[in-house]
Amino acid sequence: MARPRMFSEEQALDAAMRTFWENGYEATSTQDLCEATGLGRSSIYNTFKSKHDLFERALAHYIDTMTTTQLAVLQDTRHSAVDRIRALFAMVVDGETEHRAGGRSLGCLTVNTTVELAARDSRAAEMLERDTARRLAVLRAVIEEGRRDGSITSQRDAGALARFINAAIGGMRISSQGGADRTALESIAEVTLDALTH
């Protein structure tokens, strides 16, 4: 009879996700993962096969958690479309300014992974592309709703505006890693919102 696992795989995955988020993929050692998860090397490799497999699962966990939370804000039809986008920006600003070490945030694991790995890791790139496509589809739908409810008046293509919002959020995340404070991030959000309403 197989011995039951004496740890929570979900907790180990969450700890690994935070370690990759903080250090990046390349700079995270197996020892870092052992210390973060409280698992020995053999337990990590028996459960997750390899560092890369653990990273992919951690990235999928991050995407599922973050994207689901953010899309819920965008799909909350109790508010106008522009107010939902404003709420998304507020969530990003809050997230970027809550946990800062030395005046800098960790940014976003998907943005960080795009910069570090997307050009040379096809599996990570596919995960990121699927996540981006999902975000863009929802943003585009919200922009189209905003045109109907009158809260978004820009005549630019809805797909182009969706990409612009997504790029602005990525830029905010990177700016925050570089030390941009709440006021700077809020100003980026406001300029982006102005593009939707002017």
C-alpha positions in Angstrom: 0.0 0.0 0.0 1.4 3.4 -1.0 2.3 5.8 1.8 0.0 8.8 1.9 1.7 12.2 1.1 2.3 14.1 4.3 2.0 17.6 2.7 -0.5 19.6 0.8 0.4 19.7 -2.9 -1.6 22.9 -3.2 0.4 24.6 -0.4 3.7 23.4 -2.0 2.6 24.8 -5.4 1.6 28.1 -3.8 5.0 28.4 -2.0 6.8 27.5 -5.2 4.8 30.0 -7.2 5.8 32.8 -4.8 9.5 31.8 -5.0 9.5 31.8 -8.8 7.6 35.1 -8.7 10.2 36.7 -6.4 13.3 35.3 -8.1 12.4 34.4 -11.6 12.8 30.9 -13.2 16.5 30.8 -13.8 17.5 32.3 -10.4 15.4 29.9 -8.5 17.4 26.9 -7.4 16.1 23.5 -6.3 17.3 24.4 -2.8 15.2 27.6 -2.9 12.2 25.4 -3.7 13.0 22.9 -1.0 13.2 25.8 1.6 10.1 27.5 0.3 7.9 24.3 0.2 9.5 22.5 3.2 10.0 19.5 1.0 13.1 17.5 0.3 14.5 17.1 -3.2 13.1 13.6 -3.6 9.6 14.8 -2.6 9.8 17.6 -5.1 10.9 15.4 -8.0 8.5 12.6 -7.1 5.6 15.0 -7.0 6.5 17.5 -9.8 9.0 15.6 -12.0 11.3 18.5 -12.6 11.9 22.2 -11.8 10.4 23.1 -15.1 7.3 21.0 -14.5 6.9 22.6 -11.1 7.3 26.0 -12.7 4.7 25.3 -15.3 2.2 24.2 -12.7 3.1 27.2 -10.5 2.6 29.5 -13.5 -0.8 27.8 -14.3 -1.8 28.3 -10.7 -0.9 32.0 -10.8 -2.7 32.5 -14.1 -5.8 30.7 -12.9 -5.9 32.7 -9.6 -5.0 36.1 -10.9 -6.9 36.0 -14.2 -10.0 34.6 -12.6 -10.0 37.4 -10.0 -9.4 40.1 -12.5 -11.9 38.9 -15.1 -14.6 38.7 -12.3 -14.2 42.5 -11.9 -14.5 43.0 -15.6 -17.6 40.8 -15.8 -19.5 42.5 -12.9 -22.4 43.9 -14.9 -23.7 45.9 -11.9 -21.3 48.6 -13.0 -20.8 50.5 -16.3 -18.1 49.1 -18.5 -15.7 52.0 -17.8 -16.2 51.6 -14.1 -15.3 48.0 -14.4 -12.1 48.9 -16.2 -11.4 51.6 -13.6 -11.9 48.9 -10.8 -9.4 46.6 -12.6 -6.8 49.4 -12.7 -7.5 50.1 -8.9 -6.9 46.4 -8.2 -3.6 46.5 -10.1 -2.4 49.6 -8.3 -3.4 48.1 -4.9 -1.6 44.9 -5.7 1.5 46.7 -6.9 1.7 48.9 -3.8 0.8 46.5 -1.1 3.9 44.3 -0.8 7.0 46.2 -1.7 10.5 45.3 -0.7 13.0 48.2 -0.9 10.4 50.4 -2.7 9.9 47.9 -5.5 7.1 45.4 -6.2 7.4 41.9 -7.5 5.4 42.8 -10.5 3.4 40.1 -12.2 4.5 36.6 -12.7 3.1 36.4 -16.2 4.8 39.7 -17.2 8.0 38.6 -15.6 7.9 35.2 -17.4 7.1 36.9 -20.7 10.3 39.0 -20.4 12.4 36.1 -19.0 11.3 33.0 -20.9 8.7 33.5 -23.7 11.3 33.9 -26.5 12.9 30.5 -25.6 10.4 28.4 -23.8 7.6 27.4 -26.1 5.5 25.7 -23.5 5.5 28.8 -21.2 4.9 31.0 -24.2 1.8 29.0 -25.1 0.4 29.3 -21.6 1.0 33.1 -21.7 -0.5 33.4 -25.1 -3.7 31.6 -24.0 -3.9 33.8 -20.9 -3.4 37.0 -23.0 -6.0 35.9 -25.5 -8.5 35.2 -22.7 -7.9 38.7 -21.2 -8.1 40.5 -24.5 -11.4 38.8 -25.4 -13.0 39.9 -22.1 -11.5 43.4 -22.4 -12.8 43.7 -25.9 -16.3 42.6 -24.9 -16.3 45.1 -22.0 -15.2 47.9 -24.4 -18.0 46.9 -26.8 -20.5 47.0 -23.8 -19.1 50.4 -22.9 -19.9 51.7 -26.4 -23.5 50.5 -25.9 -23.9 51.9 -22.4 -22.3 55.2 -23.4 -19.4 55.0 -20.8 -16.8 54.4 -23.5 -16.7 57.0 -26.3 -13.4 56.3 -28.2 -14.0 55.4 -31.8 -10.8 53.3 -32.0 -11.1 49.6 -32.7 -12.2 47.7 -29.7 -9.5 45.1 -30.1 -6.8 47.8 -30.3 -8.1 49.4 -27.2 -8.1 46.0 -25.4 -4.4 45.6 -26.4 -3.7 49.1 -25.2 -5.2 48.5 -21.8 -3.4 45.2 -21.4 -0.1 46.8 -22.4 -0.7 49.7 -20.0 -1.3 47.2 -17.1 2.0 45.3 -18.1 3.8 48.7 -18.2 2.4 49.6 -14.7 3.7 46.3 -13.4 7.2 46.9 -14.8 7.2 50.5 -13.6 6.3 49.4 -10.1 9.2 46.9 -10.2 11.4 49.9 -11.1 10.2 51.9 -8.1 7.2 53.8 -9.4 4.9 54.8 -6.5 1.1 54.7 -6.2 0.7 58.3 -7.6 2.7 57.4 -10.7 0.8 54.1 -11.3 -2.6 55.9 -10.8 -1.5 58.5 -13.4 -0.9 55.8 -15.9 -4.3 54.3 -15.2 -6.0 57.7 -15.6 -4.3 58.5 -18.9 -5.4 55.0 -20.2 -9.0 55.6 -19.0 -8.9 59.0 -20.7 -8.1 57.2 -24.0 -11.4 55.3 -23.6 -13.6 58.4 -23.0 -12.1 61.0 -25.3 
